[in-house]
């Protein structure tokens, strides 16, 4: 079973390092967009690297780039189905004096220029899971080093790898998320980033409603059935076509051990309805203009 495509949106969690506001939309000084090389079967590596003025992001789909550019999640981007299958590498140079938190706006300008992208914003009611603090209060352990990964203007290095044996996402600065060997392990992870990660293994988006700040270390123990079900769900979320036996294996997982492990941390998932912003792509070319 190929579950590697479930990682294509993983690097979007790195949006947190870009910050949330920027007064104007700057542009990259120079930028090159090339089709991504074919992935090795059952294994893929996704990366984001910012060091000084150099920016590199690889093996992401156009849908991922759009979501990153507008600080949204991939399920909040609506457009042609091929947006999730056409994958590109971007190498660019930031202009003098530019900040890392301006990179999303630079991506917006680049997508509009090279792909002729036009879009509009809308709102849609989504069935979601709310990640909440349980009635007994949080029991999750705060990381001794509470600084979020990638904070400040230093180098940013985010890498995601995955295959049949599990998934690992390294956010740099000692922060990571891993699913393997029937357990989910997190180090220096914010609740917002945890909600994004959980959404990859759920049948609906997960929204952080804990109001917990800072970064945390924790481990969730899973049964083999729940672990396999989460891997299969990640593949479905990524749009991978799976054989009937894989779907049956997912149906046999009830996530009881996931919920129990969350309960031990003083957390819970609750079904909710929530209005979320949606980005509708009205026009976009399948291939970019010449670099």
ABEGO torsion letter per residue (X at the ends): XBAAAAAAAAAAAAAAAAEABBABBBBBABBBBBBBBBBBBGBBBBBBBBBEABBBBBGBBAAAAAAAAAGBBAAABBBBAAAAABBBBBBBBBBBGBBAAAAAAAAAAAAAAAAGBBBBBBBBBBBBBBBBBBAAEBABBBBABABBBGBEABBBBBBBBBBAAEBBBBAEGGBBBBBBGGBBBBBGBBAAAAAAAAAAABABBBBBAAGBBEBBBBBBBBBAAAAAAAAAAAAAAAGBBBBAAAAAAAAABAGAAAAAAAAAAGBBBBBBBBBBBBBBBABBBABBBBX
